[in-house]
Amino acid sequence: MDKVSLVAMASIIGAGLAMGIGSIGPGLGMGQAIAQALAAIAQQPDERNSLTRTLFVGLAMIESIAIYCFVISMILIFANPFWSFIIK
Amino acid sequence: MEIVQLNQISPDQVIIWSWRFITLNVTILYTWLVMAILVGGSILVTRNLSSDINVSRWQHFLEVLVSVVRGEISEMTKKGADNFIPLIGTLFLFICTSNVLAVVPGYVAPTSSMTTTAALATCVFIAVPYYGISRNGILHYIKEYFQPTFIFFPFHVMGELSRTLALTVRLFGNIMSHEKVIGILLAVTPFLFPVVMQILGLLIGVIQAYIFAILSMVYIASALSTEDEGHVDGQKEGVTA
């Protein structure tokens, strides 16, 4: 197997693995956070505004982990830095 | 006819016009468009403001917008909103406009390029010490980096840098991923499905603008609230992610 197809194969498989494995944790975390926030809103409907705002901020921070994985897989597919070593 | 091809990761790579070392790419062009819409619209609306009973529709619109932003900010800081509303309101309006316009055909959201979002996050990165120093003084601000002991200094610096990176990548990743998803869906299942995804994209765009504004407000508030503890409830911890 030549170098080009090796790099291509490694980066595509790596992108898939990064996205797949990397979104497990944020998915579980966001589910937990939304469940707790819904329970809290059901208990105290008057506090809905501040609860929702805090929920959004928290969700954004959890989500950023998944976004990191996504950006890394995008870099691996679209802007792979190792291509320049292979293709002169 | 797509302006940004599917194999290009950012609209920076599409160059419309270049003369010697000056290049004009799609990001800059559409940033100018959004700026022109915001500035021109504001000038047109505020040219004849009135305070009697008959108020024009657009003045109502702007009043609602400003009062909502002001209410959100003053609810978060528990202090006046007048210091922050120029920065936070501008960030929100710019990001929201540039995301929502993405349903217009031929338009590429400037927030789907990492340069735009990095510039916006840099504004927040500079604004945090600015507001912190102007409220508490420079000595107090620097002392905050060495709390509780001096060992924590590198962690505070790392936190500042990593949250700027997180602001950048979050907005960029969300908007760019949505454009790519719509592009792929157009190739796979045309007509109905991309429309549904574009409706979802409107929601995501507004939510991302809201999150960007709220997070920058949280960061600024965490630099302010050193004097009187408890005013900003629990927002000093966990703002680094």
Chai-1 contact restraints between the chains, C-beta under 6 A:
chainA,res_idxA,chainB,res_idxB,connection_type,confidence,min_distance_angstrom,max_distance_angstrom,comment,restraint_id
A,F56,B,I211,contact,1.0,0.0,6.0,A-B,restraint_1
A,V57,B,I214,contact,1.0,0.0,6.0,A-B,restraint_2
A,A60,B,I211,contact,1.0,0.0,6.0,A-B,restraint_3
A,M61,B,A241,contact,1.0,0.0,6.0,A-B,restraint_4
A,S64,B,A166,contact,1.0,0.0,6.0,A-B,restraint_5
A,S64,B,R170,contact,1.0,0.0,6.0,A-B,restraint_6
A,I67,B,V169,contact,1.0,0.0,6.0,A-B,restraint_7
A,I67,B,R170,contact,1.0,0.0,6.0,A-B,restraint_8
A,I67,B,G173,contact,1.0,0.0,6.0,A-B,restraint_9
A,F70,B,G173,contact,1.0,0.0,6.0,A-B,restraint_10
A,F70,B,S177,contact,1.0,0.0,6.0,A-B,restraint_11
A,V71,B,V169,contact,1.0,0.0,6.0,A-B,restraint_12
A,V71,B,G173,contact,1.0,0.0,6.0,A-B,restraint_13
A,F78,B,I9,contact,1.0,0.0,6.0,A-B,restraint_14
A,A79,B,I9,contact,1.0,0.0,6.0,A-B,restraint_15
